[in-house]
Amino acid sequence: MNILLKSVTIVDPEGTFHLKKRDILIENGKISKIAANIPQVGKIKEVSLPNLHISQGWFDTSVSFGEPGFEERETITNGLRTAALSGFTKVAVNSNCFPVTDSKANIQFFKSKALGNAVELLPVGSLTVDGKGIDLAELYDMHNEGAVAFYDYKKPIANANLLKIALQYAQGFDGLVQSFPLENSVARNGMMNEEVNSTRLGLKGIPALSEELQITRDLYLLEYAGGKLHIPTISTKKAVQLIKEAKKKGLNVSCSVAVTNLYHTDNALESFDTNFKLLPPLRTSEDIKALLKGLKEGVIDGVTSDHNPMDVEHKKTEFEHAEFGSIGMESCFGALNSLIDLDTTIKALTTLKDRFGINSHGIKEGAIADFTLFNPDLEWTFSENDIYSTSKNTSFLNCRLKGKAYGIYANKQLVISSE
């Protein structure tokens, strides 16, 4: 599809056209011309939207769907549509399904289901067989089939030697190992942040210590074994400091934060709404302040929606029995952009591409057209009508957000909400 974008403000901090308003002509999937005014010629679809901005396509490093095994939560087809309308051109999909994505065949399944879609699905292989944390899975075979990282989703690796071996083994093919920052023997059966609120509400707490102990251990293992380590969804002030010190030492580590942990505090749990039952748990305003500072300084490499659909049966129940998780792709940009400046927001949604082995395409003539269309200034209230996911378990219902995605152009396809 050839398209002409009219009066577009380009957000490309490293590029020539940063914050300049231009017309952009796309032909055969490439940017053929960028100019102050490009006249409409021939059979070209013209796109003109209020306060239209574009940036390079956003990347979400932690997305769960459900299929295979839990299609009632989310199918791959609808999940990728949700990603597109939320502004993501690429999503790393976790092994949070059944069977667990722990083999070459599982990776092939994901790739085949996403074939021809505008959004590129990047499978994350399970680090261990069946995600049980006992034996390493077929890392090399999965890597050859297109797995971009290896991660037992939300399951900490208790066996330190296993993580050490994984880091050593993955070096042979430059593989990225992820380790969830939670020490289970300390967290035990906690349901929320261990602080004043957990005592007042009578809910079992998950101490910040459980996250910080695991990160400390993992960083020591990385220093010893070498390799590439990514620590997903950190949530505490001390975690930011630990990673900052590790980077100063030259360790090959990156990390992310879930947008929920930047937006909400544990005060949200006063309602006992299970949509706020999240892992890592919502922390304090002091933690949020440190996380935002870490993001602006580049200590935290990126932000994820940590999109995790859950069916009604697993959410509309007693708080103690409810599953952890919230959907987040639809609200991710608006929540993040309401907290920090636009440049930092875009960097937070794109910087981790290189870490996951994804080629970035700048906004310049001759480049492959892979970008997100959005309005950064629109102020709106998130409602059920804004949910594209099959599951509705969102922690952002009725929240005031700033900025909204129109959609994407990627893989020679335009997907926007008005279509």
ZAMARGU-4260 file (C-alpha; in steps of 0.2 Angstrom, whole numbers, plus 5000, padded with zeros to 4 digits):
<rodrens>
0) 5000/5000/5000 | 5007/5017/4995 | 5002/5031/5007 | 5005/5049/5009 | 5005/5056/5027
5) 5001/5074/5028 | 5007/5087/5040 | 5016/5075/5051 | 5027/5080/5066 | 5042/5068/5066
10) 5048/5062/5083 | 5065/5055/5080 | 5078/5061/5093 | 5093/5054/5083 | 5087/5059/5066
15) 5088/5075/5055 | 5069/5079/5055 | 5066/5078/5074 | 5051/5088/5079 | 5049/5095/5061
20) 5032/5095/5052 | 5033/5086/5035 | 5023/5076/5022 | 5029/5059/5020 | 5027/5048/5005
25) 5028/5029/5007 | 5030/5018/4992 | 5032/4999/4992 | 5035/4999/5010 | 5049/5012/5010
30) 5050/5031/5013 | 5052/5038/4996 | 5051/5056/5000 | 5050/5068/5015 | 5046/5086/5011
35) 5037/5102/5017 | 5023/5098/5005 | 5020/5083/4994 | 5005/5085/4981 | 4993/5070/4980
40) 4998/5061/4963 | 4989/5045/4957 | 4982/5031/4967 | 4990/5035/4984 | 4980/5034/5000
45) 4981/5050/5009 | 4981/5050/5028 | 4978/5066/5038 | 4974/5065/5056 | 4973/5078/5070
50) 4990/5083/5078 | 4998/5068/5069 | 5015/5063/5075 | 5025/5048/5070 | 5041/5039/5078
55) 5050/5023/5074 | 5039/5009/5078 | 5037/5005/5096 | 5043/4988/5104 | 5035/4979/5119
60) 5047/4968/5127 | 5034/4958/5138 | 5018/4953/5131 | 5007/4938/5134 | 4992/4932/5124
65) 4986/4915/5129 | 4986/4905/5113 | 4991/4890/5113 | 4981/4883/5127 | 4972/4898/5134
70) 4963/4906/5119 | 4949/4912/5130 | 4961/4925/5137 | 4968/4931/5120 | 4972/4923/5103
75) 4987/4928/5093 | 4977/4936/5079 | 4967/4947/5091 | 4983/4950/5102 | 4992/4957/5086
80) 4978/4968/5081 | 4978/4975/5099 | 4996/4978/5098 | 4994/4987/5081 | 4980/4999/5087
85) 4990/5002/5103 | 5005/5008/5092 | 5017/4993/5093 | 5025/4987/5077 | 5035/4973/5086
90) 5030/4963/5102 | 5041/4950/5111 | 5028/4936/5116 | 5031/4927/5132 | 5031/4908/5135
95) 5015/4911/5146 | 5005/4898/5137 | 5002/4879/5136 | 5012/4870/5131 | 5026/4881/5136
100) 5037/4888/5122 | 5052/4877/5126 | 5056/4870/5109 | 5060/4873/5091 | 5042/4867/5086
105) 5034/4880/5098 | 5044/4894/5090 | 5038/4889/5073 | 5020/4889/5079 | 5021/4907/5084
110) 5030/4912/5068 | 5018/4904/5057 | 5002/4910/5066 | 5009/4928/5064 | 5014/4927/5046
115) 5009/4941/5035 | 5003/4952/5050 | 5008/4971/5051 | 5015/4968/5069 | 5030/4957/5070
120) 5029/4943/5083 | 5045/4940/5092 | 5044/4923/5102 | 5053/4922/5119 | 5058/4905/5122
125) 5056/4897/5139 | 5073/4896/5148 | 5069/4879/5156 | 5060/4864/5150 | 5041/4866/5154
130) 5046/4882/5163 | 5050/4872/5178 | 5067/4879/5182 | 5075/4862/5182 | 5083/4858/5165
135) 5088/4871/5152 | 5077/4871/5137 | 5083/4869/5118 | 5090/4887/5118 | 5101/4885/5103
140) 5088/4877/5092 | 5075/4890/5098 | 5087/4904/5094 | 5090/4897/5076 | 5071/4897/5074
145) 5069/4916/5079 | 5068/4916/5098 | 5074/4933/5103 | 5077/4929/5122 | 5075/4916/5135
150) 5064/4918/5150 | 5053/4908/5162 | 5039/4921/5163 | 5037/4928/5181 | 5045/4912/5187
155) 5062/4916/5197 | 5076/4904/5194 | 5080/4897/5211 | 5095/4887/5206 | 5109/4899/5204
160) 5120/4886/5195 | 5107/4884/5182 | 5107/4903/5178 | 5126/4903/5178 | 5126/4889/5165
165) 5113/4897/5155 | 5123/4913/5154 | 5138/4904/5149 | 5130/4893/5136 | 5120/4907/5128
170) 5137/4916/5125 | 5140/4904/5110 | 5126/4912/5100 | 5125/4929/5108 | 5108/4924/5117
175) 5099/4936/5129 | 5095/4927/5146 | 5081/4935/5156 | 5079/4932/5175 | 5063/4937/5185
180) 5069/4947/5200 | 5060/4938/5214 | 5067/4928/5228 | 5053/4916/5232 | 5058/4910/5249
185) 5057/4928/5255 | 5041/4933/5245 | 5032/4917/5249 | 5013/4919/5246 | 5013/4938/5246
190) 5000/4947/5237 | 5005/4965/5237 | 5020/4976/5242 | 5025/4973/5261 | 5023/4990/5269
195) 5010/5000/5279 | 4996/4997/5267 | 4998/4978/5267 | 4997/4978/5286 | 4982/4989/5286
200) 4973/4979/5273 | 4978/4962/5281 | 4986/4956/5265 | 5002/4946/5264 | 5016/4956/5259
205) 5030/4954/5246 | 5045/4963/5253 | 5056/4974/5242 | 5070/4964/5249 | 5064/4949/5239
210) 5067/4958/5222 | 5084/4966/5228 | 5091/4949/5234 | 5088/4941/5218 | 5095/4955/5207
215) 5111/4955/5218 | 5113/4937/5216 | 5110/4938/5197 | 5122/4952/5195 | 5136/4942/5204
220) 5132/4927/5193 | 5133/4938/5177 | 5150/4946/5183 | 5157/4928/5186 | 5149/4919/5170
225) 5149/4933/5158 | 5135/4934/5145 | 5120/4945/5142 | 5107/4947/5156 | 5090/4956/5155
230) 5081/4959/5171 | 5062/4962/5167 | 5050/4973/5177 | 5060/4980/5191 | 5050/4989/5204
235) 5060/4996/5219 | 5071/5011/5222 | 5086/4999/5228 | 5084/4989/5212 | 5088/5005/5202
240) 5103/5008/5212 | 5110/4990/5210 | 5108/4990/5191 | 5116/5008/5190 | 5131/5001/5200
245) 5132/4986/5189 | 5132/4996/5173 | 5146/5007/5180 | 5156/4991/5183 | 5154/4987/5164
250) 5142/4972/5167 | 5132/4967/5151 | 5115/4970/5159 | 5099/4979/5154 | 5082/4980/5163
255) 5064/4986/5160 | 5050/4993/5171 | 5031/4989/5169 | 5021/5005/5165 | 5009/5000/5180
260) 5024/5001/5192 | 5027/5019/5186 | 5009/5025/5187 | 5000/5016/5202 | 5006/5015/5220
265) 5000/5002/5232 | 4987/5014/5238 | 4977/5007/5224 | 4974/4991/5233 | 4962/4999/5246
270) 4948/4994/5235 | 4953/4976/5235 | 4951/4977/5216 | 4960/4962/5209 | 4965/4971/5193
275) 4978/4979/5204 | 4985/4962/5210 | 5001/4963/5200 | 5018/4955/5200 | 5029/4964/5203
280) 5017/4972/5216 | 5013/4990/5215 | 5026/4999/5227 | 5027/5016/5235 | 5028/5034/5228
285) 5046/5034/5233 | 5049/5019/5222 | 5040/5027/5208 | 5051/5043/5210 | 5067/5032/5209
290) 5060/5022/5194 | 5056/5038/5184 | 5073/5045/5188 | 5081/5029/5183 | 5072/5029/5166
295) 5077/5047/5162 | 5095/5044/5166 | 5095/5028/5156 | 5098/5016/5170 | 5082/5008/5166
300) 5083/5004/5147 | 5064/5003/5143 | 5046/5002/5148 | 5034/4987/5144 | 5016/4986/5145
305) 5018/4969/5153 | 5002/4964/5145 | 4994/4949/5153 | 4976/4945/5149 | 4966/4935/5161
310) 4949/4928/5160 | 4935/4933/5171 | 4936/4917/5182 | 4954/4921/5187 | 4951/4939/5191
315) 4933/4941/5197 | 4936/4931/5213 | 4942/4933/5231 | 4958/4944/5231 | 4968/4929/5238
320) 4963/4917/5224 | 4964/4930/5210 | 4979/4928/5197 | 4992/4941/5195 | 4991/4952/5179
325) 4984/4966/5169 | 4982/4970/5151 | 4992/4986/5146 | 4996/4988/5128 | 4981/5000/5125
330) 4985/5011/5139 | 5004/5010/5139 | 5008/5026/5129 | 4995/5037/5137 | 5000/5032/5154
335) 5019/5034/5151 | 5017/5050/5142 | 5007/5058/5156 | 5022/5055/5168 | 5037/5060/5157
340) 5042/5070/5142 | 5039/5064/5125 | 5057/5061/5120 | 5060/5050/5135 | 5043/5041/5132
345) 5048/5037/5114 | 5065/5031/5119 | 5058/5020/5133 | 5047/5012/5119 | 5061/5009/5106
350) 5078/5008/5115 | 5077/4990/5119 | 5076/4984/5101 | 5095/4983/5099 | 5096/4973/5115
355) 5084/4960/5108 | 5093/4959/5091 | 5080/4970/5081 | 5085/4982/5068 | 5079/5000/5070
360) 5074/5010/5055 | 5076/5029/5057 | 5064/5041/5048 | 5073/5046/5033 | 5072/5044/5014
365) 5076/5027/5008 | 5072/5019/5025 | 5060/5004/5028 | 5044/5012/5034 | 5041/5005/5051
370) 5033/5018/5063 | 5019/5022/5075 | 5006/5036/5072 | 5000/5045/5087 | 4993/5061/5095
375) 5004/5065/5110 | 4993/5079/5117 | 4976/5071/5118 | 4969/5070/5136 | 4957/5056/5138
380) 4949/5044/5151 | 4953/5026/5148 | 4936/5016/5147 | 4931/4999/5142 | 4927/5005/5125
385) 4946/5008/5123 | 4950/4990/5126 | 4954/4979/5111 | 4959/4964/5120 | 4948/4949/5123
390) 4951/4950/5142 | 4946/4966/5151 | 4957/4964/5166 | 4965/4982/5166 | 4972/4992/5180
395) 4969/5008/5170 | 4950/5009/5170 | 4944/5027/5172 | 4962/5034/5173 | 4966/5050/5165
400) 4979/5048/5151 | 4989/5060/5140 | 4992/5054/5122 | 4985/5040/5111 | 4991/5029/5097
405) 4981/5030/5080 | 4990/5014/5075 | 5005/5009/5064 | 5012/5007/5047 | 5023/4992/5046
410) 5026/4977/5035 | 5018/4987/5020 | 5002/4988/5030 | 4993/5003/5038 | 4983/4999/5053
415) 4974/5013/5061 | 4959/5014/5073 | 4948/5024/5061 | 4950/5010/5048
</rodrens>
